[in-house]
């Protein structure tokens, strides 16, 4: 079974690279170019196994996205924050710092999906 990942990232080159990596690993990928776009996608379908969320974006950044997403009851989807800035740990997400190693990102994605599936 293929897992579905929503990438919310404003940099097209970064989105492209992550998408290519995930699709090569047989993930089904949907892209959003800012947090508001990500919320709109999630309103149409919350059938995602993981959200990759950039922290610094225009329109609606990662912190604002999380505020909106967490306050509404819905399906629990693991979130991995991708950021060039260190973020404090949170119960709502795991974080990986840019630049990251691809193997490190894939391992974290698989771990979060596996943990979430074991809770279901």
N, C-alpha and C positions, 0 to 999 in steps of 0.2 A: 504494500500500500504506500502510495506517495504522500508525503506530508506537505501541507500548504503553509507557506510563509508569506507574511506581508512585510515588505521592506518600506519603511518610511524614512526617506533620506532626500535632502534637497540637492545634493551634488549628483548630476546625471552620470558622471564617470564612475563614481563610487557605486551608485545603484547598478550600473551596467556590470561592473566587475563582480559584485556580490551575486547578482542574478545569474551570470554565466557560471560561477562556481556552484551555486545551489542547483541549478538546472542540470549541470554535469553529474551531480550527486542524486539526481532523480527527484528533487523537490519541485513542487508546483509553486511558482512565484507570482505575486501580485505586487505592483509598485505604487507608491504614493510619493509626491514630491514635497509634501509638508504635512504637519500634524492634522490640519483641518481636512485635507484630502483623505488622510488615513481614517479619520473618524467617519467621513462620508462613506468610504468603502465598507467599514465595519457596520454601519447602519444597514447597508444592503445585505451583507452576509458576514456572520461571525464564525464561519466555518474555516478558521485558521488554526494551525497547530502552534504557531509562534509568531510574534511580532518583533522585527528588528527595527529599533527606533533610534534615529539620530537625535542628539540632544540639542544642538544649535541649528535652528532652521528659521526661515522667515514665516510669516503668516501665523503659525501656531507651532511653538517649539516643543521639544520633548517634555519639558516640565509641565507646560500647559496641557499638552495631550494627555499626560498621565492624570492630571487633576480631573479632566473631563471624563476620561475612561473609567477611573476608579470609582467615581461618585455615582455611576449608573449601574444598577444590577444587570448582570449579563453573564455569558459564558466566561469562565476563567481561561484566559489565554496567556501563556508565559511571555514575558517581555525581556528582550536583551537590548540594553541601551548601548549604542556605539557612540563614543565621544573622544574628542581630543583632550578634553578637560577631565580631571579626576572628579568623580562624583561620590558622595557619601553612599555607603551601602543602604539599601532600602529593602523592605519586605516585599515591595511591589515589582522589583526587577533585579536582574543580574546585569552587570556592566562589563564591557570590554573596551579597552583604550585603543585609539588610533595612534600610530599604525599598529595593526595586529597581524599575527601570522594566520594564514588561511586555515591551517590544521587546528589552531587554537579556536578560531571562530566556529568551525564545523563541530569540534568536540563539544563546545558550549551549547550550540544549537541542539545537537543530539541528546545531550544530557538533560536539557530543559524540557524537550519534548517527551523524553522517556519518563522523567519525574512526573510530569503532568499526566501522562497516560496511566501511570501506576496509581495516581490519586482518584482516577475515574472509576 
